[in-house]
């Protein structure tokens, strides 16, 4: 009789309160939202990032960029299924270790009934897979127009395994940074600092494109770039709001602050260009938008609307001048500005969340007996530790991987191949038949 009463109560709960899931039960609202968010994040890579990057390079290299993003999507998906998910997000019997376990290699034990929170575990696997896809794809912009396709595949695969999976576990898998209270809601360190530093290292290792910085290398198709930028903006809602892993207030706030930061970053970058160069550029406004998105990413689950406005404006200013310094002063040929936009933006957002989470409507929790200033000081120390660890890990290992790949197959195309373009000599195809 007691069991019957329990079943009746559970049934009434589901009927009368459909938005509330019982412990250990799937919530259809959460599941529907994360299904949508997963599609949005994959939409960011193919076609979003592909078109954004593709339009920025010269016409003779457009297919090489599209091919690299597409191939990385396929490679990362298979690595994730074989052991990536298990190693990055499965603490197993040893929580807090440097790396997860292989208990769920080949998705062992995963079936249609297993849950992660209130969503199917299969959906959680797929959602996190899209993050593993876009992170190495971002790095492509650092060595665009001069790396061999074979070298790109070897580097991206090794980098995903040796750099991305450990840092993902540190932050989101219950690792040592998570245990210290490190805040990275959707990938400031795991995605943006990681990829930005790797792109900088790759740009330095491969050296400049022939003619840089003397020869102008303008984007060949800004229409393509703006189309891709629009897809990135829309897709980023899945990136950030989806990281709430529920259809609730946290997701709603993450979506709002993401949009505010993107708009503020775009307008700030555009305004600076307008003042300095007398004309606002389309490239500037879309780059500022990406800077705003990348910078709000780690903070999107912790700050309020006014905090997001500050982050967006700061991103526009800091990332603009970082780009100018990298290109015009340091003469580093980070082809598509991955480090000054994603790397610097990720560092900025990951650090300032230590302040804005506790001010201007942020949701940071001050412990009993602790002042707000004490909480901020402590959190800034944790954030700085996480930034430094990610920077060093990605920087050192990216260099080592490039060195090994260089010894195996060589990383850079010849001068003649670079002059001819990667589309024809790496893929025997051309982007345009006009």
N, C-alpha and C positions, 0 to 999 in steps of 0.2 A: 504493500500500500504506500509506503514511504517513497519507494522508487517511482511509483505512478505519479505521486504529488510532485516530485522533482521534475519529472518530464513535462507535466502540465505547466509548471512555473516557467521552465526553460522555453517552452513553446510560446507562452503568452509574452515572455520577455522579447523574443524575436519578432513577434507580430506587432506588439505595441511600441517597442523601442528598437526599431530596425538599425539605428545608428550605433547601438551598443553591442559589442560582442562579449560573450562570456569567456572566461579564461580558457585558453586552449581551443577556441573556436574561430573559424574564419569570419571576417567581416567583409561583406560584399562591397560596401562602399569604399573601404580602404583598398580592396583588391582592384576594383574598377579604376580607382585613381592611379595606383601604381602601374597597372597595365598601360594606362595612358602616358604616364610619366616615362616609362621605359621606352615607349615608341618615340617620345619627344627627344630623349637623350640620344637615341640612335639616329634620329633625324638630324641632330646637330653635326654628326660626323659625315654620314652619307645621306643627303647631299650637302648639308650646311657648310661644314668646314672644307669639304672638297671644293665647292664652288668659291668660297671666300678666298682660299689659298690659290686656287686655279686661276682666278682673275688677276691676282697680284703678280704672278710671274710673267715672263715673256712668252709670246705665243708658241715658240718652239719647245717650250717645256710644260705646256698646260696638261697634256695627257700624262706626263710623268707624275705630276702632283695627284691627279685624280686616281691614277693606278696605285700610288703609294697608300693613299687613304683607304682605298677599297681593299687592297691586299692586307693591310694591317688589321682591318675589321675582321677579315676571315681568320687570320693567324691568331689574333688575341682571343677570339671566340673559342677556338679549339684548345688553346693553352688553358683557358679558364675552366673548361669542362674537364680536361684531363687531370689537372691538379691545382690550377690557380685559385679556384674558389676555396678549396680545402685549406690551402696554405695561407691565404690572405684573411679568411673570415672564420676559420674553424679553430678555436683554441683547444678543442679536445679536452684531454685530462690535464693539460698544463697551461692554464690561463696566465697571461702576463709574460710569457716567453717572448723571445725576439721574433719568433716565427710560429705560425700555426702548424697544425699536424697534417698528415696525409690520410687521416681517417675517412675523409670523404672524397678521396681521389676517384676519378671516373664517376663522380656523383654517387658513390656507394651509400646506400641507405636512403637516398632521396626517392620519393614516390609521389603520386598524386594526392596523398593524404597528409604528408608532412608539412608542418607550418613553421614560419618564422614570425613570431608575434601573431598578428591577425591576418596575415597574407600567406598564400601558399609558398613553401620554400622554393619551388620551381620559379616563381615570379621574382623572389628575392635574388636568386642566382642570376636570372636574366637582367634584372635592374642593375646589379653591381657589375655585370659583364660589360654593360655599355660604358661604364666609367673606365674599365680596363682597356676598352677599345679607343676611346678618345684621347687618353693621356699620351701614349706613344705617337698617335697621329698628330698631336700638337707639335711634337718635336720636329716633324718634317720641315716646318717653316724655317728652322735654323740652318739647315744644310740644303735648302731647295736649289735646284739647277746645277748641282755639281757632284752628287753622290751616286755611285753605281746602285742599280736596283738590287743586285745580289747582296751588296754590303748593307743596304738599307734594311732588307729582310732579316739578315743575321743580327744586325745591331738592335733592331726593334724587338726581336724575339728575346734576345739575351737581356735587354734592358727591362722588358716587361717582367721577366722572371726574377732577375737579380735586384732590381731597384724598386719597381712598382709594388710587387707582392709583399715584400717586407714592410715598406712604409705604410701600405694599406692596413696591414695587420697591427702595426704600432698604434694607429689612430682609430681604426674602425673595428678591429678584430679582438679588442680587449688587451692589446699589448701595452708596453711600458709607458707610452705617452698617454694613452687613454686612462691608465691607472693614476696618472698624475693630474688629471683634469684638463688636459689639453683640449682647446676648442677648435674644431674644424668641421663645421656642419656638413659641407658638401664638397670639399676638396681643395682648399687653399694651399695646403702643404702636399697632400697626397697627389693632387693633379697639377696645380699651376706652378708651385715652386719646383716640384719634381721635374716637370716638362721644361720649364723655363731655364733651369740650370743646365739640364742635359742639352738643350738647344744652344746655349752659350758655349758649352764645352765643345760641341760638335762644330760650331762656327769657327772657334779658335783652332781646333785640330785640323780641319780641312783647309783652312785658309780662305782668303777672299776669292770671289768670282773674278774672272779675268776682266780687268778694266775698272773694278771697284776701287776707290770711290770716284775716279775721274770720269768714267763713262756713265751717262744717265741710264737707268734701268727701270723705267716707269712700268706700272701695271699695264698689261695688254688689253684687259677687258674689265673696266670698272663696273659695267652693268652686271656682269657675273659676280663680282665681289660684293656689290650691294645686295644682290639676291641672296647670296650665301650669308651675309651679315644678318639679313632679316630672319633667315631660318635659324641662325644661332640665337638670336634674341628670343624668338618664340620657343625654341627647343630648351633654352636655359631654364624655363619654368619647370620643366621636368627634372632638370639637373638639381636645382635648389629646392623647390617646393616638394619634389618627389622624395627628397632626402628626409622629410618628416616621417615617411613610411606610414602615413595615415592621412585620411581625408578629414582634417580638422583645423583647429585654430593655428597650429604651428605652420602647416602648409600654406594657409591663407596669408599669414604674415610674411612668410618666406617669399611668396610670389609677389606681394606688394613691395617689399624692400628691394627685391631683385630688379623690378621694373624702375623704381625710383633711382637706384644707383646707375642703371644703364643709361637712363635719360640724362641724368646729371653729368655723367662722365662724357657722353657724346657732346652735350652743349658746352661743357667746359673746354674740351679739346678744340672744338670748332671756334670758340671765342678767342682762345690763345692764338690759334693760327690766323684768325681774322685780324687781330691786333698786330701780330709780328710780320705777317706776309701780305697784308692788305686784302686778301681774298680767302674766304672759308672754303676748304676743299672737301669733296665727298669722301675721299680716303680718310681725311682727318676725323670727320664725324662718325664714321663707322668704326674706326680704330678706337676712338674714345668710348664708344658704346661697349666694345669688347673689353676695354680696360675697366669700365665700370662693372661689368658682369663678373670678370675674373676677381676683382677686388672684394665684391660683396659676398662671393661664394662661401668663404669660411665663416663669415659672420651672419649669414642669412637666417640662421635659426636662433640668433641671440640678440639682435639689435632691433630698435623700433624705426619708424619712418624717418625721423629726423636724424638718427644715426646713419641711416642709409643715404640720406642726402649729403651728409658730411663725407661719407666714404666715397660716393660718386664724384663729388667735386675734387676731393683729394686725389682720387685715381686719375682724373683728367689732367691735373697739374703734374703730379709726380711721374706718371707714365709718359706724358708728353716730353718732359725734360730728360727723362731717362733715355728715351728713344733718340733725342737729339744728341745726347752725350755719346751713346754707343756708336751711332752712325758718323757723326761729324767730328767728334773729338778723339774718341778711342779708335775710330776707323775699324770697328769689328763688323764683319759682314754677316750679321744675323739676318738672313735674307728677308724674312717676313716679320721681324721684330717680336719674336717669341719671348725672349728674356725681358726686354723692357716693358712689355705689356703683360704677359702672363706671370713671369717670374717676379718682377718688381711689384706688380699688382697683388700677386698672391702673398708676398712678404708683407706688404702694407696692410692688407685686409686681415691677415692672420695675427698681426701685432695689435692693430687698433681695436680689434674686438675685445681685447683685454681691458680697454677703457669703456667702450661704448656699450658693452654688455651690462654695465652697472650704472649707466647714466642715460638720460634722454629716452626713457621708455624701454631700455633693454631688459632682458629677463634673467640677468645674472643673479645668483642667490648669495647673499651675504650670510656667512655662518654666525651662529650665536656667539656674542662677545667680540665679534670682528667689526671694524668700521669699514665703510665703503672704500676709503683710501687704502686700507690694509688689503682688502679683497682685490683691488685693482693692482696694487704692487705685486701681490703674490701671483695673480693671473698673468701679468706681463712677464714675469720671470719664467713661468711655464711656457708661455707662447714663444718667448725668445729661445728657450731650450729646444722646442720642437722645430722652429725655423732653422736653427743652426744644424741640428741633427739631419734634417731633410736635405739642406744645402750641401753639407759635407758628403753625405751618403751618395746622393745623386751625382755630385760633381766628380768625386773620386772614381766611382764605379763606371760612370759614363766614359771617362777617359780610358780606363782599363779596357772596357769592352771595345771601344774604337780601336785601340792599339792592337788587340787580339784579332779583330776583324780585318784590320789593315794587313796584318801578317798573313792572314788566310787568303783573302781575295783582293786586297787593295780597296780603299774606300772611295777614292776619287776617280772620276773619268779623266781621260786624257784631255789636253788642251784643244786638240782638234775636235774631239767629241763634244766638249763643252761649247765650242763655237758653233758646231752643227746643231746642237740641241739634243736633249735627252729623249725626246719623243721618238725620233727616227733611229738613233743609234742604240737605245735601250729596248725599244718596243717595236721598231719597224713600222711605225704608224705616225700619222700627223693629226693634230687637233682640228685643222681646218683645211678643207678642199675647196678653195675658192678660185 
